[in-house]
Amino acid sequence: MQAILVEELTGPDAAKAAEVPEPAGAHPRAGGERLLVEVHAAGLSFIDPLQTRGKYQGGIAPPYVAGSEVAGVVLEAPEGSGFEPGDRVGGIVWQGALAARALALPAYTVKLPDAMSFAEGASLYMNYSTSWFALHRAGLQPGETFLVHGAAGGVGTAALDLAEAFGARAIAVVSSDEKAEVARRCGADEVVRSDGPWLQEVRDLTDGKGVHVVIDPVGGDRFTDSLRSLRIGGRLVVVGFTGGSIPEMKVNRLLLRNLTVTGIAMDVMEREQPGTLRLVRDAVQALADEGRLHPLVGARFPFSAAADALRSLEDRSAVGKVVVDVR
């Protein structure tokens, strides 16, 4: 079958179309449960360009089929999984989505509503499961205010879209006018620019008190100001480091203002608290079924331009989810 294969870890240009064997067995993370999907669209995330350079911490050695998220039609499903052949589904696969057929994981897959396209389906689960779990771990309550960095990216736009479901006010941090418009369209109540005095603006927007929660998929040198943007008793959730560097902090900031900083990793939490994956999946599935999720497809590329799609993430020109049309 046709797939986008990465045979050396030299960056996005290493991703090339090739003939590869049909998927055998089950996904390595699926515990032997074979869920085979006919791929219609593949979603890309920050994972994908990092993996082409061997820099993703959960990556694998080449050769491998690229593509971290999949949407398509179930061909084979394990008994008791809740999926049947013919179901329209979307989910996280980490690698393997850029192919005619891919192995999926029941615990990281949801059924797509009839009204949702495959491109939207390939933009759904990674971003919304991450954002929902981040807001859940933060204990975000109705009436509270949260701030999200990288607000025009995949996780950011999903978090903004979830603000209504959580009953919260959302402040978006973005780096351009175009991204500001995207953030507003996705549900931001307020937008501030990362290249301006955003910290002071956030304080002004919150009567000098600060926000209750910060969702940070960026990291880098703005982390300290993120802590400063929290009100007393505020919570910051570390989602990732798309800014390129892992920040450090002086913990006296936490002591003096009663702040909480936590990270999220659903698979790790599942080992400590079994049922975490089901909790997240059921929450995202319910919101999707209710028509309350609106995945933002930022850019669509043909299968032949998969390397260009990967580059758009590496150079940070992408907004929303980058999708490759496979079928």
C-alpha positions in Angstrom: 0.0 0.0 0.0 1.0 3.6 -0.4 2.4 5.5 2.6 4.6 8.4 3.6 7.8 6.8 4.8 10.6 8.3 6.8 13.8 6.3 6.3 16.3 8.7 7.9 16.0 11.3 10.7 17.0 14.4 8.7 13.8 16.4 8.9 10.6 16.8 7.0 12.2 16.4 3.6 12.9 12.8 4.5 9.2 12.0 4.3 8.5 10.4 0.9 5.8 8.3 -0.7 6.7 4.6 -0.8 5.1 1.2 -1.1 5.0 -0.5 2.3 3.4 -3.8 3.6 -0.1 -3.9 4.8 -0.4 -3.3 8.6 0.0 -6.6 10.5 -1.1 -7.5 14.0 -2.1 -4.6 16.3 -0.7 -1.2 17.1 2.3 -1.5 19.5 0.4 0.4 22.2 -2.9 -1.4 21.8 -2.2 -4.4 23.9 -2.9 -6.8 21.1 -6.3 -5.3 20.0 -6.3 -5.0 16.3 -8.3 -2.0 15.1 -7.7 -1.4 11.4 -8.8 1.8 9.7 -9.1 2.7 6.1 -7.5 6.2 6.2 -9.3 9.2 4.6 -7.4 12.0 6.3 -4.3 12.2 8.5 -3.7 14.9 11.1 -0.3 16.2 12.0 0.9 17.8 15.2 4.2 19.1 16.8 5.1 15.4 17.3 5.5 14.8 13.6 8.3 17.2 12.6 10.1 16.5 15.9 10.0 12.8 15.1 11.5 13.3 11.6 14.6 14.7 13.4 14.6 12.1 16.2 13.8 14.7 18.8 10.4 13.4 20.0 10.8 11.7 23.4 8.2 9.0 22.5 9.5 8.5 18.9 10.7 5.3 17.1 13.7 4.5 14.9 13.3 4.7 11.1 12.0 3.5 8.8 8.5 4.4 10.0 5.3 5.7 8.5 4.6 9.3 9.5 1.4 10.8 10.8 0.2 11.1 14.4 -3.6 11.3 14.0 -6.0 9.4 11.8 -9.6 9.7 10.5 -11.3 7.0 8.4 -13.6 4.0 8.3 -13.1 0.9 10.5 -12.2 -2.2 8.5 -11.5 -4.6 11.4 -12.3 -4.2 15.1 -11.7 -6.3 18.2 -14.6 -7.8 20.0 -15.8 -5.7 22.9 -14.1 -2.6 21.8 -17.3 -0.7 21.0 -16.2 -0.3 17.3 -17.6 -2.2 14.3 -16.6 -2.3 10.6 -18.0 0.7 8.8 -17.8 3.1 11.8 -16.4 6.5 11.0 -13.7 7.2 13.5 -10.8 9.5 14.5 -8.0 9.0 16.9 -4.3 9.3 17.9 -1.9 6.8 16.5 1.5 8.6 17.0 2.9 7.1 13.8 1.3 5.4 10.8 -1.6 7.7 9.8 -0.1 8.7 6.5 -1.0 5.5 4.7 -3.9 3.9 2.9 -4.6 1.8 6.1 -3.5 2.3 9.6 -3.6 0.5 13.0 -5.5 2.5 15.6 -5.9 2.1 19.4 -9.4 1.7 20.9 -8.5 3.7 24.0 -7.5 6.7 21.8 -10.2 6.6 19.2 -13.7 8.1 19.0 -16.7 7.7 16.7 -17.2 10.7 14.4 -20.6 12.4 14.3 -22.3 12.2 10.9 -22.0 15.9 10.4 -18.2 15.9 10.9 -15.9 15.6 7.9 -12.9 13.3 7.9 -10.6 16.4 7.8 -12.3 17.6 11.0 -12.1 14.1 12.4 -8.4 14.1 11.8 -8.2 17.3 13.8 -10.3 16.1 16.7 -9.0 13.7 19.3 -5.4 14.7 20.0 -6.2 18.4 20.5 -9.5 18.0 22.3 -8.4 15.1 24.6 -5.2 17.1 25.5 -7.1 20.4 26.1 -10.0 18.7 28.0 -7.6 16.8 30.2 -5.6 20.0 30.9 -8.7 22.0 31.9 -9.9 19.0 33.9 -6.6 18.6 35.7 -6.6 22.4 36.4 -9.9 22.0 38.1 -11.4 24.8 36.0 -14.7 25.9 37.4 -17.7 27.7 35.8 -17.1 31.5 36.1 -13.3 31.2 36.2 -10.9 32.7 33.7 -8.2 30.8 31.9 -5.4 31.9 29.7 -4.0 29.8 26.9 -0.7 30.3 25.1 -0.2 29.3 21.4 -3.9 30.0 21.1 -4.1 29.7 17.3 -2.5 26.3 17.3 -4.2 22.9 17.6 -4.3 22.6 21.4 -5.0 26.3 21.8 -8.0 26.4 19.4 -9.4 23.3 21.1 -9.1 24.9 24.5 -10.9 28.0 23.4 -13.6 25.9 21.8 -14.0 24.1 25.2 -14.5 27.3 27.2 -18.2 27.3 26.7 -18.5 23.6 27.8 -16.6 24.5 31.0 -18.5 27.7 31.5 -15.3 29.7 31.7 -13.9 33.0 30.2 -10.9 32.5 27.8 -8.0 34.8 27.2 -5.9 33.9 24.2 -2.2 34.7 23.7 -1.1 34.9 20.0 1.7 36.3 17.9 0.0 37.9 14.9 -3.1 39.6 13.7 -4.1 36.6 11.7 -3.8 34.3 14.7 -5.7 36.8 16.8 -8.6 36.5 14.3 -8.4 32.7 14.5 -8.5 32.8 18.3 -11.6 35.1 18.3 -13.3 32.8 15.8 -12.6 29.8 18.0 -14.2 31.3 21.2 -11.6 33.7 22.8 -13.3 36.3 24.9 -10.1 38.4 24.9 -6.9 38.3 22.9 -3.5 39.7 23.7 -0.3 39.7 21.7 2.8 37.7 22.9 5.0 40.4 21.2 3.4 43.1 23.4 2.9 43.8 27.1 0.6 40.8 27.4 1.2 40.3 31.1 0.0 43.8 32.0 -2.9 43.5 29.6 -4.0 40.3 31.3 -3.8 41.9 34.7 -5.9 44.8 33.4 -8.5 42.4 32.0 -8.8 40.7 35.4 -9.0 43.8 37.6 -5.4 43.3 38.6 -6.0 39.9 40.2 -4.8 37.6 37.4 -6.3 34.5 35.8 -7.3 31.3 37.6 -5.7 28.9 35.2 -2.9 29.0 32.5 -2.7 26.3 29.8 0.8 26.3 28.4 1.8 24.2 25.4 4.6 26.7 24.5 7.1 26.9 27.5 10.2 28.9 26.7 11.0 32.3 28.1 7.4 33.4 28.8 6.9 30.7 31.6 7.8 33.1 34.4 5.4 35.7 33.2 2.7 33.0 33.0 3.2 32.4 36.7 3.0 36.1 37.3 -0.3 36.2 35.4 -1.9 33.8 37.9 -4.0 35.1 40.7 -3.4 33.9 44.3 -4.2 30.2 44.3 -4.0 29.9 40.5 -3.0 26.8 38.6 -0.7 26.3 35.6 -0.8 23.2 33.4 2.3 22.3 31.4 1.2 20.8 28.1 4.4 20.9 26.0 7.3 23.0 24.8 6.6 24.1 21.2 8.7 27.2 22.0 11.7 25.0 21.9 13.1 25.2 25.4 12.1 23.7 28.7 11.7 26.5 31.3 12.9 26.4 34.9 11.4 28.3 37.8 12.2 29.5 41.3 9.7 27.6 43.5 9.4 30.4 46.0 7.0 31.9 43.5 4.7 29.0 44.2 5.1 29.3 48.0 4.4 33.0 48.3 1.3 33.0 46.1 -0.1 29.5 46.8 0.3 28.5 43.1 0.0 25.0 41.6 2.0 23.8 38.6 1.1 20.4 37.1 1.9 18.5 33.9 -0.3 16.2 31.9 0.4 12.8 30.3 -2.7 10.7 29.9 -1.0 7.4 29.3 1.3 7.8 32.4 -1.8 8.7 34.5 -3.6 5.7 33.3 -0.9 3.5 34.9 -1.4 5.2 38.2 -5.1 5.8 38.0 -6.7 3.2 35.6 -9.8 4.6 33.9 -8.1 7.9 33.0 -8.1 7.2 29.3 -11.8 6.1 29.4 -12.7 9.3 31.4 -11.1 11.5 28.7 -12.4 9.5 25.7 -16.0 9.5 27.1 -15.9 13.2 27.8 -14.7 14.1 24.2 -17.1 11.6 22.7 -20.1 13.1 24.6 -19.2 16.6 23.5 -18.7 15.5 19.9 -22.0 13.7 19.9 -23.7 16.8 21.3 -22.3 18.9 18.4 -20.3 21.1 20.8 -16.9 20.6 19.3 -15.7 22.5 16.2 -12.2 21.3 15.2 -10.3 24.0 13.2 -8.7 22.6 10.1 -6.0 25.2 9.5 -4.5 23.9 6.3 -5.0 20.9 4.0 -2.4 19.3 1.9 -2.6 16.6 -0.7 -0.9 13.3 0.0 1.9 14.2 -2.4 2.8 17.3 -0.4 3.1 15.6 3.0 6.7 17.0 3.5 5.3 20.5 3.0 2.7 19.8 5.6 5.4 18.7 8.1 7.5 21.8 7.3 4.5 24.1 8.0 4.5 22.8 11.6 8.3 23.1 12.0 8.4 26.7 10.8 5.3 27.6 12.8 3.3 29.0 9.9 0.4 26.7 10.6 -2.8 27.7 12.5 -5.3 25.1 13.8 -4.7 21.5 12.7 -2.6 20.6 9.7 -4.4 17.8 7.7 -3.2 15.7 4.8 -5.9 14.2 2.5 -5.1 10.6 2.1 -8.2 9.3 0.2 
